[in-house]
Amino acid sequence: MGRYALSVTDQAAARADAEARLGSAIDARACRVAVMGLGYVGLPLLAAVASAGFPAIGVDSDPAKIERLRRGETYLPHLGERLARGLAENPRVTLSADRAALGPADAVLICVPTPLDARREPDLSAVEGAARDVAARRDPARPLLVCLESTTYPGTTRDVVAPLLDAAADPRLFLAFSPEREDPGNRRFTTRSIPKLVGGLDRAGGDLAERLYAAVVERVVRCPSAEVAEAAKCVENVYRSVNIALVNELKIALAAMGLDVWEVLEAAATKPFGFQRFDPGPGFGGHCVPIDPFYLSWRAERAGVRTRFIELAGEVNHAMPGYVVGVCERALASRGKRTRGARVLVLGLAYKRDIADVRESPSFELIALLRSLGAEVSYHDPHVPRTHAGRRHDLRMQSVAWSAEELSRHDLVLIATDHSWYDWDAVARHAGLIVDTRNAMRGREAVCGDRLWKA
Ligand SMILES: NC(=O)c1ccc[n+]([C@@H]2O[C@H](COP(=O)([O-])OP(=O)(O)OC[C@H]3O[C@@H](n4cnc5c(N)ncnc54)[C@H](O)[C@@H]3O)[C@@H](O)[C@H]2O)c1
């Protein structure tokens, strides 16, 4: 029977019946859960879904990723080979690059990218593509829960995803939004232990999503609507962006007064209430903090409001690589050296400690700026052996070897990422000049003397 043929009463009955069937399937772990987009967010989520006992379907549009996963290999080193092997060896897990694999799914969790376009406006093409893929495989006779996890502005699930799925005319379709709060490399919190926000498009969508996630993660927090959950995720990243910008600006102001921002933060952070410490750095990176706030500001502008904090934080953070390169120039000049022709070694290409993720990493901006001034730049990163073409940069570089000779051969060593892999004592012993953007050399100030510049 076509879904449009139902009367309003029949629609309500069909919806109640579909909700009951899907709810029972979730409770019995018989619900087949598909995860679309197996990246930083989707891959650990797929593993969590599978280990909760659900038959799981992992779909990614990149066939190379699926091939590697099927061989039990990972392309995200911080997750470890065990996770990939576990997925490959689990007979209840299907891995596919073909959207046809979505056919049998009873629930679909969408974890595709949400970048900004060339005008720095939301680019929802991957979300729209995923929603169309689900719609193309939709069997209206069967209940289906679709939950969007990609970070986006409030209103996306209702105004963008629901129409593509023809949700209003489909009584057996349930929709919700549940933002991912993954923090790659964080050893204290995992996909399972981070509380999960859930907001439904209606009561039934929210209830079913809550029931499913409660079987996968330790704690589910129900939001009054999908929009509240969407906005909450944006607010979390705006909060980080604004506070990072604040300490970055304070770093510059305090340095001008002859004060070390890290010493000041150390002191301020002893206050047991009303203060949360953020640390300055060479800028900001990753797929979230530099991007998500602009999803909210874009939406606010459409509501007639200018979000000045968001814009200002973006400006301050984006200006940081320029400030750091200025300190490098001053440090070199203190040794009678010009930046043109100076050999600079950048330590750390990833945007943060102990991961291989280079998306939006300020290290790329640092290298590009130093090169534009004529410096000869190399980099070392234990997690990033070579660069690949990115959204804005294609540096075509390879990590140099880690050795005392490399450290001493360069005129300046610029610490951009404080991977715990690094031997900071070796840096203190062998580098002629050090610019430290992470306070990685703390405790070694006396050994380094005037070779150490903080930026
Ligand atoms: N990386 C993080 O730390 C993090 C944290 C919280 C939230 N998020 C949000 O989660 C979302 C995903 O981010 P990510 O870091 O996992 O991205 P990612 O680029 O690592 O992974 C996304 C994957 O989706 C695949 N894909 C794209 N379109 C597809 C389609 N139509 N069907 C199937 N697969 C498709 C891509 O090939 C890629 O493998 C984004 O909205 C991001 O803002 C990311």
The ligand as a Tripos MOL2 file, in Angstrom:
@<TRIPOS>MOLECULE
LIG
   44    48     1     0     0
SMALL
NO_CHARGES

@<TRIPOS>ATOM
      1 N1         36.2560   15.0750   14.2270 N.am      1 LIG1
      2 C1         35.7340   15.3890   15.3940 C.2       1 LIG1
      3 O1         36.4330   15.4390   16.4030 O.2       1 LIG1
      4 C2         34.2480   15.7140   15.5500 C.ar      1 LIG1
      5 C3         33.7250   15.8500   16.8420 C.ar      1 LIG1
      6 C4         32.3870   16.1110   17.0170 C.ar      1 LIG1
      7 C5         31.5750   16.2750   15.8890 C.ar      1 LIG1
      8 N2         32.0950   16.1640   14.6310 N.ar      1 LIG1
      9 C6         31.1640   16.3190   13.5090 C.3       1 LIG1
     10 O2         30.8580   15.0380   12.9730 O.3       1 LIG1
     11 C7         30.6990   15.1160   11.5550 C.3       1 LIG1
     12 C8         31.6680   14.1610   10.8750 C.3       1 LIG1
     13 O3         32.9980   14.5800   11.1820 O.3       1 LIG1
     14 P1         34.2320   13.6180   11.0270 P.3       1 LIG1
     15 O4         35.3610   14.2920   11.7120 O.co2     1 LIG1
     16 O5         33.8810   12.2340   11.4140 O.co2     1 LIG1
     17 O6         34.4420   13.6670    9.4210 O.3       1 LIG1
     18 P2         35.3510   12.7150    8.5370 P.3       1 LIG1
     19 O7         35.6940   13.4910    7.3050 O.co2     1 LIG1
     20 O8         36.4460   12.1200    9.3720 O.co2     1 LIG1
     21 O9         34.3880   11.5110    8.1290 O.3       1 LIG1
     22 C9         33.2560   11.6670    7.3450 C.3       1 LIG1
     23 C10        33.1370   10.4520    6.4290 C.3       1 LIG1
     24 O10        31.9160   10.5510    5.7200 O.3       1 LIG1
     25 C11        32.1030    9.9990    4.4060 C.3       1 LIG1
     26 N3         30.9890   10.4490    3.5830 N.ar      1 LIG1
     27 C12        30.7710   11.6520    3.0150 C.ar      1 LIG1
     28 N4         29.5800   11.6570    2.3900 N.ar      1 LIG1
     29 C13        29.0330   10.4240    2.5580 C.ar      1 LIG1
     30 C14        27.8080    9.8070    2.1330 C.ar      1 LIG1
     31 N5         26.8840   10.4600    1.4210 N.pl3     1 LIG1
     32 N6         27.5920    8.5200    2.4900 N.ar      1 LIG1
     33 C15        28.4970    7.8400    3.2070 C.ar      1 LIG1
     34 N7         29.6710    8.3770    3.6340 N.ar      1 LIG1
     35 C16        29.9220    9.6480    3.3160 C.ar      1 LIG1
     36 C17        33.4920   10.4570    4.0330 C.3       1 LIG1
     37 O11        34.0830    9.6400    3.0520 O.3       1 LIG1
     38 C18        34.2380   10.3450    5.3930 C.3       1 LIG1
     39 O12        34.8790    9.0950    5.5370 O.3       1 LIG1
     40 C19        30.9190   16.5700   11.1940 C.3       1 LIG1
     41 O13        29.6830   17.2170   11.1610 O.3       1 LIG1
     42 C20        31.7290   17.0980   12.3630 C.3       1 LIG1
     43 O14        31.5410   18.4860   12.5500 O.3       1 LIG1
     44 C21        33.4170   15.8700   14.4330 C.ar      1 LIG1
@<TRIPOS>BOND
     1     1     2 1
     2     2     3 2
     3     2     4 1
     4     4     5 ar
     5     4    44 ar
     6     5     6 ar
     7     6     7 ar
     8     7     8 ar
     9     8     9 1
    10     8    44 ar
    11     9    10 1
    12     9    42 1
    13    10    11 1
    14    11    12 1
    15    11    40 1
    16    12    13 1
    17    13    14 1
    18    14    15 2
    19    14    16 1
    20    14    17 1
    21    17    18 1
    22    18    19 2
    23    18    20 1
    24    18    21 1
    25    21    22 1
    26    22    23 1
    27    23    24 1
    28    23    38 1
    29    24    25 1
    30    25    26 1
    31    25    36 1
    32    26    27 ar
    33    26    35 ar
    34    27    28 ar
    35    28    29 ar
    36    29    30 ar
    37    29    35 ar
    38    30    31 1
    39    30    32 ar
    40    32    33 ar
    41    33    34 ar
    42    34    35 ar
    43    36    37 1
    44    36    38 1
    45    38    39 1
    46    40    41 1
    47    40    42 1
    48    42    43 1
@<TRIPOS>SUBSTRUCTURE
     1 LIG1         1 GROUP 0 **** ****
